[in-house]
């Protein structure tokens, strides 16, 4: 069914873009992914606008009129973004100047045919589709716009797999055949750009198969080099299967965790840093640990922030022994130590271990239940705060207060103290019996 282009162009702030472009004598076009998503019936909030001129003034005017936020994505190339606020269907607008001699050449210079669609905001509503992108949308394939597509921007090698993963489209044969010959060019692409594309591709189910295809095509190895030669098919298959098991687990938490499923699911979908969810990072960790790639190597190349870097390292270093050590008579204290030593990791750790074949379902469930019902993470409110400890124990601010808080956190988690009076008595006793008294 054909989308209603007239209805689409009458909303989302597009009449204002038309007004501003007309006032400045500029040709403005809606282009790319928002039109693709319209044909697919997908809900999208990102609008791409191509301009024949006014690429400095129009986005600023648009931001002012919509009380939105304006900032440059690439000022030298004229790429700007406006995040609107007061529109009924608020959206993110990306503005860029036309490339080449006009809109047709601009469309042929784009990455994939499914993104090479445009509609003018100034003339009669006509879909511009010089590369038959609409046909490829209906055929559900990812096809490069031109033979030079990957040479012009090697990041498109990763984007091909991202679109395949997110849209569920296969990459067409000619495009797939061109990928290995251009894979080495990725070494010149910034880690930030690769990271943003890769983690979008890791979000949907099927990420393991996608990574396996990237590895076979030479793309993943060009992003993060293998430690020793190309992994075998068996190793790649195991890495893919680990991720599949993780995806199945994450979508069936009710059966595994019962009442705790909703909270854990929300935690998995939470972001560690912008664009990186815990679940996506877990998938990458399963892949890296299976292939023997050091997490520090991957984090360095993908420019992870400190939190994502630390968590990826924790995910990759999980082993069976760490869980076995918590099954003796002192298991409660050892489970406390397990999570304490692996913060900011939480209930996702036993889930990842289960998916990687390190532990059984019973132990996974026990660890998650312990974290949910007993464990107190760092930063969570305790029976006493730092100021109260300073006053009660007469100690100065500094390391001694931190040490007291850590002792209190452990004792609360273990159930040794359950109220303020017990907490005060516990810390005073510790102050008297510690070889080096606090303060």
C-alpha positions, 0 to 999 in steps of 0.5 A: 500500500502506497503511503500518504505522502501528502499527509506526511508532508503536512505534519511534523514541522515540514510546512515550516521548513517549506515556508523558510526555504521558500522565503530564502529561495532555497530548494528543500527536499525530504530525503532518505530514511524517514521516507523508507520508514514511511513505506515500511510503516515504521514509526520514525522521529528523525527527518532528513532535509537536503537543501540547495542553499541556506544551509546555515540560516534555515536550520537556525531559523527552524530551531528558533521558530520551534524553540528547538535546540540547534547544533552542528554535526559537521559545520565544515560540511554544513550538517546541522541538527535541530531537536524540536520541542513545541511541535505536537509530533516533535522530532529530530531534523537533520539538515545538509546541503545537496551534494553534486549538481542537484537532487538526482545526483545527490540521491545517487551518491547516497549509501543504499537504494532504500535510502535514495528517495526524496520528495520536494517541499516546493513543488507538486508531491512527486516521489523522486526515485532514480535508483528504484529504491521503492522497488528494493524496499518492497523486495526487502533488500539492502543494495548499494547505490553505486560501485563506489559507495563503500570507497566513498565512505567505508562506514557503509560497510558496517551500515549495510549489516546494521540495516540488514539487522534492524530491518530484517533485509538481506544484503543483495549479492552484488553488494555482499560481493563488494564488501570483502574487497573494501573491508580494510578501508575501515581502519581509517574510520573513527571508532566513534562512528563505527561504535554507533553503527555497530551497537544499533546492529547489536540491538535486535535479535539475530545479532549473532548471525550478523556478527558471524557474517561480518566476520566472514566478510572481513568487516569485524576483523578490520574493526577489531583485529583477531589475536591470532589469525582468522577464527575457524567456522566452528568458533564463529558458530559458537560465538553466534550461538552464545548470542542467540541463547542470550537473546532467547533468555532475555525474551523469556525472563518470566519463565526463568525469573518470575516476579523479578523478570520485569526489573531485570528486563528494564535493567538489560534495556538501560543504557550504559552510555548513549546508544549502548544498552547492557544487553547489547554490551553483553552480546558483544562480550559473548562474541569477544570472549568466544573469539579470544579478543581482549575487551581492552582492545575492543573498547579502545577501538570503539571508544567506549566511555569508562563505564562501558569499558569497565563493564565489558571487561567484567562481562568478558572475564566471567568464568565458571570458577567464580560461581563455584566458589560461592556454593560452600557454607559461606556462600552468602558472604561469597555471593556478596563478594562476587557482586561487590568485586564486579560492580557495576555488574548486577543480575545480568552477570549470571544471565550472561554466564548461563548463556555462555554455558558456564552455569546451570539455570538453578544457579543463575536463578539463585544469583539473580534472586540474591542480587534482587532481594539481598544485595545492596549496590554501591550508592544505595541509601544505607541505615546511616549516611556519611555525615551521620557516621562522622558525627557518631564515630567522631572521625574526619571526612576521608577514607575512614568514612568510606571504609565505614560505609563499606562495612555497613553496606556488607553488614546490611546485605548479610542481615547482620544489622537491620536498624539504625541502633544496630548499625551504630553499635556495629560500627562502634564495635568495629572502631574499637576492634579494628587494628587501625581504628577508623580515624 
